[in-house]
Every structure is written in structure tokens, then in C-alpha cells.
Amino acid sequence: MKTAGIICEYNPFHRGHYGHIKKTRQALSDYTGNEINRDTAIVCVMSGNYVQRGDFAILNKQARAKMALQSGADLIVELPAVYALQSAEGFAKAGVFILDRLGICQYLSFGSESGDINKLNDAADAIISERANTLTKEWLGTGISYASAQQKAADTLLGKESGIFRSPNNVLGIEYIKALKKIGSTIIPITMERTGGDHDSDTGFSASALRKSFIHENIPAQQMTVPAVSIAMEELASGRGPVSMEKAELLLLSRLRAIEDYSAVPGISEGLERRFKRYASYEVSISSIIEKVKTKRYPMSRLRRILMCAALGIKIEDAKTQPPYARVLAMNQKGIELLKIAGERAKLPIIIKPAAVNKLCELSVRIFNLEAMATDFYVLAYTSEKERTGGQEWRQSPLIINP
């Protein structure tokens, strides 16, 4: 059985995600005469309750894992908040590490604007070189953002082909390939051409547009799978969603005003900690803090990630670690079979029951405790009071669905 890994957020799960899973299976089909074997298993490493753009997930991780499982995935494991709230490079590195150490995936599938794995691979080779590193540092010295500095380095090294770095999903795909190369993984990257609206556009078929609908409690049913719509309706009816930074603004502000030192927060550099301390101490909204802190060097997503990491108590040393375990969120029968195989091959512990983490290493306990505290914070943004109980992370077993 072939197995493909997908690193994802599914915030929320929509038809584009369903199409990606379907195309991945089709791309890895075995043709025997007129018969097509599409028995490819799909393993997802999915962000938990917080996402890479520096925000709360619109629905909790259990709901989003259930959406994925009922829409084509077989096994969903968690990318903890510590790693989900990092740059594209950190996000990709952690996701790839989990997939590689599980020992069950032969392929890593991702969507890209390019759709050309050879061009993405060439771009990864170019940008991972020492020459690229030197050029990027030189451009950073001029005061521009990291993304802009990397783009200028790519312009020098790749000429007209450097345009591949101007599309967000291409960039993330390149980071996946870089991460695979750096750890010497045998996993083969494959890509599906991404269609539809831009990832964060406000119009058209995009995740951003769908989230805006959710925030106004309008479920965008036409852009979602039938199971995903049903699950979303259940979550909203129960008062467990939608969740957003705006809905938790007072909670965030109270945490931020209590922070004395921002210097240990991931993403902080060059005196940025003083700007955060100054403005977070008296501004009355998250948007006003970010507006006062921002400079041309720091994109909004990085500033949001800094604020979220600060509020959740995530430190630089936490972000520098590799994921110490793989925590299972959901699985079907095929996923159960994959876990049995992983039990023989995995090079990191697999957590099924939360209490098992207490038997693991100190780092595992630290990362899980941070996740538990992050979930305690997340649920306070629910509209239903009875759903806001603490300690939910310790009571949550994986969802098992049999076809």
C-alpha cells in the first residue's frame, strides 16, 4: 500500500482540500491492465488549535480532523502549537520531521501554483546553497524583510525562474523540499497544481473568504464537502465556534499586558521586543498594537505569530526543538493499520492516550503541557459557557471512524 503525507491546516476544510487528496490518490494509482488501484493511504500532519498565520483556528482541531477523516484522509496527527506558530520554514521543518519519523510515508504531497516538481526542486537546491545564504544576509542588512531578501537572492541565482518564489504555496512547497533534503529523508515530494482563489484573498474561493463567512456564522456550504458542512453546523450549534483572534481579543490583551520581557519570544529580533512591550502595555486592540509595531521589515503574519507565542508562553528554545512525539487526532480502519506499521518503524513516540506523555522525555512533557495550556486558552473564546472547561487536552482521545 502506498502512503502519502500531507502537511495541512484545513482552516476550514474545503473542496480544494478534498480535490488535493483525490488528485494525490490518482497520481499514485497503480495501473494493471484496465484496473486502477487507488488504495493509497493519506496521512495528514495538521495544525492544532492555532495556525501558521498567527491566529486561532476557526474550528477546533477535533472538528477539523473529523472533517478531513470523513472527506478522504485516513490518519491525522497533530502539529503542536509550538511548531504551527512558526515561519514557513519552521512550520515545514516540523511537519516534515513528523512524517519522516513516523516511517510510513513514501510520498509528501502538496499543492503549489507551479505544479512542476522539477522547478520547485531546482529552486530548493538554489536557495539552500551557501551562495543564497550569503546573498540573503546581505539583503537583510539593508533593512528589508526576510521574504524580500530571499526573493532578491533568488533573482540573482535563478534569473527569470525566480518568479516561482512570488507565490505563497510555491514558497511553502520549496520549504518542504528543503526540509526533506536537510534531514536526508527518503520521502519523495510530489505536487498538485493549485487552482482557485489566492490563499488569503478576500474574494473568490479562498480560505480567507471562507473564514470571513464563518466569523459571521454563515457556513459556505457550496465550497465545502457534505461531511464538513455537517460537522461545521454541529460545532456552531454547540457554541464551539467560530473562533478568531477578534473573539478572544480581551483575553489576548490581558495576557500581553502582563508580559514583562518579550525578548524570549520566537521571531523577536533587533529591538522588536521593546516595541511590543511599549505598545502592548496600553493599546486597546490587537490590530492597533500590530499597526504601531510594524515596520517594512516585518510582515503582519510574523507580528501576529509573535503576539500569539507571547500570549501562550512559547519561548525561543521551544521553537528550536524538533517535535518529540506524534499525537494522533483521528483515524479510520486504514489509519489503524498504518499505526500498527508505524509501531514497528517510528523513530519517535506515538501518543494515543494523553496520559502516556508523562512516561516520555522532559521535552515531550514540556511541549504537551504548552499544548494543554494553549487549548485551555483557546476554549475560552467559545460562545458556549459550558464548553469552556479547563483540562480538555488531557481528556481527549483520538476519533475513530470505521467506514
VODO-628404 format. One line per field, with one value per residue (C-alpha): x, y, z; chain; residue in three letters. Coordinates in Angstrom, 1 decimal. Layout:
X: (X; ...)
Y: (Y; ...)
Z: (Z; ...)
cadena: (A; ...)
residuo: (ALA; ...)
//
This chain:
X: (0.0; 1.3; 1.1; 1.3; 1.7; 0.1; 1.0; -2.0; -4.2; -7.7; -8.8; -11.5; -11.6; -13.0; -13.4; -10.0; -8.5; -10.8; -9.6; -5.9; -6.5; -8.3; -5.6; -2.9; -4.5; -5.0; -1.3; -0.1; -2.5; -1.2; -2.4; -2.8; -4.4; -7.7; -7.8; -6.7; -5.7; -6.4; -5.7; -3.2; -3.4; -3.4; -1.6; -2.2; 0.0; -2.4; -2.0; -3.9; -5.9; -3.5; -2.4; 0.7; -0.7; -0.7; -4.3; -6.8; -8.1; -11.7; -12.8; -11.0; -8.7; -11.0; -13.7; -11.2; -9.6; -13.1; -13.8; -10.6; -11.2; -14.8; -13.6; -10.8; -7.9; -7.0; -4.8; -4.5; -1.7; -1.2; 1.4; 1.6; 1.1; 4.8; 5.6; 2.4; 3.1; 6.4; 7.7; 7.1; 10.5; 9.8; 6.3; 7.6; 10.6; 8.4; 5.7; 8.3; 10.1; 7.0; 6.1; 9.7; 10.0; 6.6; 8.3; 5.1; 5.1; 6.7; 5.5; 4.8; 2.1; 1.4; -0.4; 1.5; 0.8; 3.6; 2.5; 6.0; 8.0; 11.2; 11.2; 10.4; 13.2; 15.7; 14.5; 15.1; 18.6; 19.4; 18.0; 19.6; 23.1; 25.8; 25.7; 22.0; 22.6; 25.3; 23.1; 20.1; 22.1; 23.5; 20.0; 18.7; 21.4; 19.5; 16.5; 14.1; 12.0; 13.4; 11.0; 12.1; 15.8; 15.3; 13.5; 16.4; 18.8; 16.7; 16.6; 20.4; 20.7; 17.7; 17.1; 13.6; 12.9; 13.0; 9.3; 8.5; 9.2; 6.4; 3.6; 2.9; 2.2; 5.3; 7.3; 5.8; 6.4; 10.1; 10.4; 9.0; 11.6; 14.4; 13.4; 13.4; 16.8; 18.3; 17.3; 18.1; 14.6; 13.7; 10.2; 9.5; 7.9; 5.0; 2.9; -0.6; -1.3; -3.3; -6.4; -9.0; -8.6; -5.4; -4.7; -5.5; -7.6; -10.8; -12.8; -13.3; -12.7; -10.1; -9.6; -9.6; -13.0; -14.4; -13.2; -14.9; -18.1; -17.6; -17.0; -20.4; -21.8; -22.6; -21.3; -20.1; -21.7; -21.0; -17.3; -17.2; -17.8; -21.1; -19.4; -17.5; -20.7; -22.5; -19.6; -19.4; -23.1; -22.7; -19.8; -21.6; -24.8; -22.9; -21.2; -17.7; -17.2; -16.3; -13.2; -11.0; -8.4; -11.1; -13.4; -10.5; -9.2; -9.7; -8.1; -5.1; -4.7; -4.8; -2.1; 0.1; -0.2; 1.2; 4.4; 7.5; 10.0; 9.4; 13.0; 12.5; 9.6; 10.2; 10.5; 11.8; 14.9; 16.6; 14.8; 11.4; 10.8; 10.9; 8.3; 6.0; 6.4; 5.7; 2.6; 1.1; 1.0; -1.6; -3.1; -6.7; -6.8; -4.6; -4.8; -3.6; -0.6; 0.4; -0.1; 2.2; 4.9; 5.1; 7.9; 8.6; 10.8; 8.2; 5.2; 1.9; 1.8; 5.1; 3.9; 0.7; 2.8; 5.0; 1.9; 0.3; 3.5; 3.9; 0.4; 0.8; 4.2; 6.1; 9.8; 12.6; 14.1; 10.8; 10.6; 14.2; 13.3; 12.1; 8.7; 9.4; 6.2; 3.4; 0.0; -2.9; -6.1; -8.2; -8.1; -10.2; -9.6; -6.8; -5.3; -5.3; -3.4; -0.9; -0.4; 0.4; 3.1; 4.4; 4.6; 7.4; 9.1; 8.6; 11.6; 9.6; 6.9; 3.2; 0.7; -2.8; -3.9; -2.8; -1.6; 1.1; 3.1; 4.1; 6.2; 8.2; 11.1; 11.2; 10.8; 7.7; 6.1; 7.1; 5.6; 2.4; 1.9; 2.2; -0.4; -2.7; -2.4; -2.9; -6.1; -7.3; -6.8; -8.5; -11.7; -12.3; -13.2; -16.1; -19.6; -21.0; -20.0; -20.4; -17.8; -15.1; -14.0; -10.3; -8.1; -9.7; -6.4; -6.0; -9.4; -9.3; -8.8; -8.5; -11.6; -12.0; -14.4; -14.9; -16.2)
Y: (0.0; 3.4; 6.1; 9.9; 12.5; 15.9; 18.8; 21.0; 23.3; 22.7; 26.0; 25.2; 22.0; 22.8; 21.3; 22.4; 20.2; 17.3; 17.8; 17.6; 14.4; 12.9; 14.0; 12.6; 9.2; 9.4; 10.4; 7.4; 4.9; 1.6; 0.6; -3.1; -3.6; -1.8; -1.9; 1.1; 0.6; 3.8; 2.3; 5.0; 5.9; 9.5; 10.7; 14.3; 16.3; 19.1; 22.2; 22.0; 24.9; 27.6; 28.2; 29.5; 32.9; 33.7; 33.1; 30.8; 28.0; 28.9; 25.5; 23.3; 20.6; 17.7; 19.1; 19.8; 16.3; 14.8; 16.8; 15.5; 11.9; 11.9; 13.6; 11.2; 11.2; 8.0; 9.2; 12.7; 13.6; 16.9; 19.6; 21.2; 25.0; 25.4; 24.5; 25.6; 29.2; 29.5; 30.8; 28.9; 27.3; 26.3; 25.0; 22.9; 21.6; 20.3; 18.8; 17.0; 15.7; 14.1; 12.5; 11.2; 9.8; 8.0; 5.8; 5.0; 7.6; 7.2; 10.5; 14.0; 15.7; 19.5; 22.0; 24.7; 27.4; 26.0; 22.3; 21.5; 19.4; 19.7; 23.5; 23.6; 21.1; 23.3; 26.3; 24.5; 23.5; 27.1; 28.7; 26.1; 26.9; 28.8; 31.5; 32.0; 32.3; 34.9; 36.9; 36.8; 38.0; 40.9; 42.0; 41.6; 44.1; 46.7; 46.6; 44.6; 41.6; 38.0; 37.1; 40.1; 39.3; 35.7; 36.8; 39.1; 36.2; 34.0; 36.8; 36.7; 32.9; 31.9; 34.9; 34.8; 31.4; 33.3; 34.2; 30.9; 32.4; 35.0; 32.6; 31.5; 27.9; 27.6; 29.0; 26.6; 23.7; 24.7; 24.7; 21.2; 20.1; 21.9; 20.2; 16.7; 17.4; 18.7; 15.6; 13.2; 11.8; 9.1; 10.6; 11.7; 15.1; 15.4; 18.5; 19.1; 22.4; 24.6; 26.2; 28.7; 31.9; 33.1; 31.6; 34.8; 36.8; 38.3; 37.4; 34.3; 30.7; 31.1; 30.0; 33.6; 34.3; 31.1; 32.1; 35.5; 33.7; 31.5; 34.5; 35.8; 32.3; 31.8; 28.3; 28.4; 25.1; 25.3; 25.4; 22.6; 18.8; 17.5; 15.9; 19.1; 21.2; 18.8; 19.0; 22.8; 23.1; 20.9; 23.0; 26.3; 24.9; 23.7; 27.1; 25.8; 28.1; 30.1; 31.1; 34.0; 36.5; 39.1; 37.0; 36.4; 40.0; 40.8; 37.5; 38.2; 41.8; 40.7; 38.2; 40.6; 43.4; 41.0; 40.2; 41.9; 40.7; 39.8; 39.0; 35.3; 35.1; 33.3; 35.8; 38.7; 40.5; 43.9; 45.7; 44.5; 43.3; 47.0; 48.0; 45.1; 45.9; 49.6; 49.2; 46.0; 47.7; 50.3; 49.8; 48.7; 46.3; 43.7; 45.5; 48.8; 47.0; 45.5; 48.7; 50.6; 47.8; 47.1; 48.2; 47.4; 44.6; 42.6; 41.1; 41.1; 37.4; 37.4; 40.0; 38.0; 34.9; 36.8; 38.1; 34.6; 32.9; 35.6; 35.0; 31.3; 31.3; 29.8; 30.5; 30.6; 27.4; 25.7; 26.7; 25.5; 21.9; 19.1; 17.6; 15.0; 12.9; 12.3; 12.7; 11.0; 13.1; 10.8; 7.6; 5.1; 1.4; 2.1; 4.6; 1.9; -0.4; 2.4; 2.9; -0.8; -0.4; 2.8; 1.0; -1.1; 1.7; 5.0; 6.8; 9.0; 8.1; 7.9; 9.3; 7.8; 8.5; 11.9; 10.4; 8.5; 11.6; 11.5; 8.5; 10.3; 12.6; 16.1; 17.8; 15.8; 16.8; 20.5; 20.6; 18.7; 21.0; 24.0; 22.4; 21.8; 25.4; 26.7; 24.6; 26.0; 29.5; 28.6; 27.2; 30.5; 32.0; 29.6; 31.2; 28.5; 28.7; 25.0; 24.2; 26.3; 23.8; 23.5; 20.5; 19.3; 18.4; 15.7; 14.2; 14.0; 10.5; 10.1; 10.0; 6.6; 6.2; 2.9; 3.1)
Z: (0.0; -1.0; 1.6; 1.0; 3.7; 3.6; 5.9; 6.4; 8.4; 6.9; 8.3; 7.4; 5.3; 1.8; -1.6; -2.7; 0.1; -1.0; -4.5; -3.4; -1.5; -4.6; -7.0; -4.8; -4.9; -8.6; -9.1; -7.2; -8.7; -10.0; -13.4; -14.1; -17.4; -17.2; -13.4; -11.3; -7.7; -5.8; -2.4; -1.5; 2.2; 3.3; 6.4; 7.5; 9.8; 10.8; 12.8; 16.1; 17.5; 16.2; 12.7; 10.9; 10.0; 13.8; 14.6; 16.3; 14.0; 13.1; 14.4; 16.9; 15.9; 16.7; 14.4; 11.6; 11.9; 11.7; 8.5; 6.9; 8.0; 6.6; 3.4; 2.3; 4.9; 6.8; 9.7; 11.2; 13.6; 15.3; 14.6; 18.0; 18.5; 19.2; 15.6; 13.9; 15.0; 13.3; 9.9; 6.8; 7.2; 10.8; 10.0; 7.1; 9.0; 11.9; 9.7; 7.5; 10.6; 12.0; 8.6; 8.2; 11.7; 11.5; 8.9; 7.0; 4.2; 0.8; -0.6; 0.6; -1.5; -1.5; -3.6; -5.5; -8.0; -10.2; -10.3; -11.5; -9.0; -11.0; -11.0; -7.3; -6.6; -8.6; -6.6; -3.3; -4.4; -5.3; -2.2; 0.1; -1.2; 0.7; -2.0; -1.5; 2.3; 1.8; -0.6; 1.7; 4.7; 2.5; 1.6; 5.1; 6.1; 4.0; 6.3; 4.1; 5.2; 5.1; 2.3; 0.2; 0.9; -0.2; -3.3; -4.3; -3.7; -5.9; -8.6; -8.7; -8.7; -10.9; -13.2; -14.7; -12.9; -9.6; -10.1; -8.5; -5.1; -5.6; -4.9; -1.3; -1.9; -4.1; -1.3; 1.3; -1.1; -1.6; 2.2; 2.4; -0.2; 1.7; 4.9; 3.2; 1.9; 5.1; 7.1; 4.3; 4.1; 1.6; 1.2; -2.4; -2.8; -5.4; -6.1; -7.4; -9.3; -7.1; -8.5; -7.2; -5.2; -3.6; -0.2; 1.7; -0.7; 0.4; -2.7; -4.6; -3.5; -0.8; 2.8; 3.9; 2.3; 3.9; 7.3; 6.9; 6.2; 9.3; 11.6; 10.6; 11.2; 7.6; 6.6; 3.0; 2.1; -1.7; -1.1; 1.4; 1.4; 2.7; 5.8; 6.5; 6.4; 8.8; 11.2; 11.0; 11.7; 14.7; 16.1; 15.6; 17.2; 20.2; 20.7; 20.0; 17.0; 15.1; 17.0; 15.9; 17.3; 17.4; 19.6; 22.0; 21.9; 25.6; 26.6; 24.5; 25.7; 29.3; 28.7; 26.7; 29.3; 31.9; 30.0; 31.3; 28.7; 25.1; 24.3; 24.7; 22.2; 18.9; 16.0; 18.1; 16.9; 16.6; 19.4; 18.4; 22.0; 23.2; 20.7; 21.7; 25.4; 24.8; 22.7; 24.2; 27.6; 26.7; 23.2; 23.3; 20.4; 18.8; 15.4; 17.0; 18.6; 15.3; 13.5; 15.9; 16.0; 12.3; 10.0; 6.4; 7.5; 9.4; 7.7; 9.6; 9.9; 11.7; 14.2; 14.8; 15.5; 17.9; 19.8; 19.9; 21.0; 23.7; 25.0; 25.0; 26.8; 23.9; 24.1; 21.5; 22.9; 22.4; 18.8; 18.2; 19.1; 16.8; 17.6; 20.3; 19.6; 17.1; 18.7; 16.9; 16.5; 14.3; 12.2; 10.3; 9.8; 7.3; 9.7; 12.4; 10.1; 9.4; 13.1; 13.5; 10.9; 12.5; 15.8; 14.2; 12.3; 14.0; 15.4; 17.8; 20.3; 19.1; 21.6; 21.6; 25.2; 26.6; 29.9; 28.0; 27.6; 31.3; 30.6; 27.9; 28.0; 29.6; 26.2; 25.4; 28.7; 28.1; 24.6; 25.6; 28.7; 26.4; 24.1; 27.0; 28.2; 24.7; 24.4; 27.8; 26.3; 23.0; 24.5; 26.4; 23.1; 22.7; 22.8; 25.0; 28.6; 29.3; 26.6; 28.2; 30.9; 31.5; 31.0; 27.8; 26.2; 28.9; 28.3; 24.5; 22.9; 19.1; 17.0; 15.3; 12.4; 10.6; 7.1)
cadena: (A; A; A; A; A; A; A; A; A; A; A; A; A; A; A; A; A; A; A; A; A; A; A; A; A; A; A; A; A; A; A; A; A; A; A; A; A; A; A; A; A; A; A; A; A; A; A; A; A; A; A; A; A; A; A; A; A; A; A; A; A; A; A; A; A; A; A; A; A; A; A; A; A; A; A; A; A; A; A; A; A; A; A; A; A; A; A; A; A; A; A; A; A; A; A; A; A; A; A; A; A; A; A; A; A; A; A; A; A; A; A; A; A; A; A; A; A; A; A; A; A; A; A; A; A; A; A; A; A; A; A; A; A; A; A; A; A; A; A; A; A; A; A; A; A; A; A; A; A; A; A; A; A; A; A; A; A; A; A; A; A; A; A; A; A; A; A; A; A; A; A; A; A; A; A; A; A; A; A; A; A; A; A; A; A; A; A; A; A; A; A; A; A; A; A; A; A; A; A; A; A; A; A; A; A; A; A; A; A; A; A; A; A; A; A; A; A; A; A; A; A; A; A; A; A; A; A; A; A; A; A; A; A; A; A; A; A; A; A; A; A; A; A; A; A; A; A; A; A; A; A; A; A; A; A; A; A; A; A; A; A; A; A; A; A; A; A; A; A; A; A; A; A; A; A; A; A; A; A; A; A; A; A; A; A; A; A; A; A; A; A; A; A; A; A; A; A; A; A; A; A; A; A; A; A; A; A; A; A; A; A; A; A; A; A; A; A; A; A; A; A; A; A; A; A; A; A; A; A; A; A; A; A; A; A; A; A; A; A; A; A; A; A; A; A; A; A; A; A; A; A; A; A; A; A; A; A; A; A; A; A; A; A; A; A; A; A; A; A; A; A; A; A; A; A; A; A; A; A; A; A; A; A; A; A; A; A; A; A; A; A; A; A; A; A; A; A; A; A; A; A; A; A)
residuo: (MET; LYS; THR; ALA; GLY; ILE; ILE; CYS; GLU; TYR; ASN; PRO; PHE; HIS; ARG; GLY; HIS; TYR; GLY; HIS; ILE; LYS; LYS; THR; ARG; GLN; ALA; LEU; SER; ASP; TYR; THR; GLY; ASN; GLU; ILE; ASN; ARG; ASP; THR; ALA; ILE; VAL; CYS; VAL; MET; SER; GLY; ASN; TYR; VAL; GLN; ARG; GLY; ASP; PHE; ALA; ILE; LEU; ASN; LYS; GLN; ALA; ARG; ALA; LYS; MET; ALA; LEU; GLN; SER; GLY; ALA; ASP; LEU; ILE; VAL; GLU; LEU; PRO; ALA; VAL; TYR; ALA; LEU; GLN; SER; ALA; GLU; GLY; PHE; ALA; LYS; ALA; GLY; VAL; PHE; ILE; LEU; ASP; ARG; LEU; GLY; ILE; CYS; GLN; TYR; LEU; SER; PHE; GLY; SER; GLU; SER; GLY; ASP; ILE; ASN; LYS; LEU; ASN; ASP; ALA; ALA; ASP; ALA; ILE; ILE; SER; GLU; ARG; ALA; ASN; THR; LEU; THR; LYS; GLU; TRP; LEU; GLY; THR; GLY; ILE; SER; TYR; ALA; SER; ALA; GLN; GLN; LYS; ALA; ALA; ASP; THR; LEU; LEU; GLY; LYS; GLU; SER; GLY; ILE; PHE; ARG; SER; PRO; ASN; ASN; VAL; LEU; GLY; ILE; GLU; TYR; ILE; LYS; ALA; LEU; LYS; LYS; ILE; GLY; SER; THR; ILE; ILE; PRO; ILE; THR; MET; GLU; ARG; THR; GLY; GLY; ASP; HIS; ASP; SER; ASP; THR; GLY; PHE; SER; ALA; SER; ALA; LEU; ARG; LYS; SER; PHE; ILE; HIS; GLU; ASN; ILE; PRO; ALA; GLN; GLN; MET; THR; VAL; PRO; ALA; VAL; SER; ILE; ALA; MET; GLU; GLU; LEU; ALA; SER; GLY; ARG; GLY; PRO; VAL; SER; MET; GLU; LYS; ALA; GLU; LEU; LEU; LEU; LEU; SER; ARG; LEU; ARG; ALA; ILE; GLU; ASP; TYR; SER; ALA; VAL; PRO; GLY; ILE; SER; GLU; GLY; LEU; GLU; ARG; ARG; PHE; LYS; ARG; TYR; ALA; SER; TYR; GLU; VAL; SER; ILE; SER; SER; ILE; ILE; GLU; LYS; VAL; LYS; THR; LYS; ARG; TYR; PRO; MET; SER; ARG; LEU; ARG; ARG; ILE; LEU; MET; CYS; ALA; ALA; LEU; GLY; ILE; LYS; ILE; GLU; ASP; ALA; LYS; THR; GLN; PRO; PRO; TYR; ALA; ARG; VAL; LEU; ALA; MET; ASN; GLN; LYS; GLY; ILE; GLU; LEU; LEU; LYS; ILE; ALA; GLY; GLU; ARG; ALA; LYS; LEU; PRO; ILE; ILE; ILE; LYS; PRO; ALA; ALA; VAL; ASN; LYS; LEU; CYS; GLU; LEU; SER; VAL; ARG; ILE; PHE; ASN; LEU; GLU; ALA; MET; ALA; THR; ASP; PHE; TYR; VAL; LEU; ALA; TYR; THR; SER; GLU; LYS; GLU; ARG; THR; GLY; GLY; GLN; GLU; TRP; ARG; GLN; SER; PRO; LEU; ILE; ILE; ASN; PRO)
//
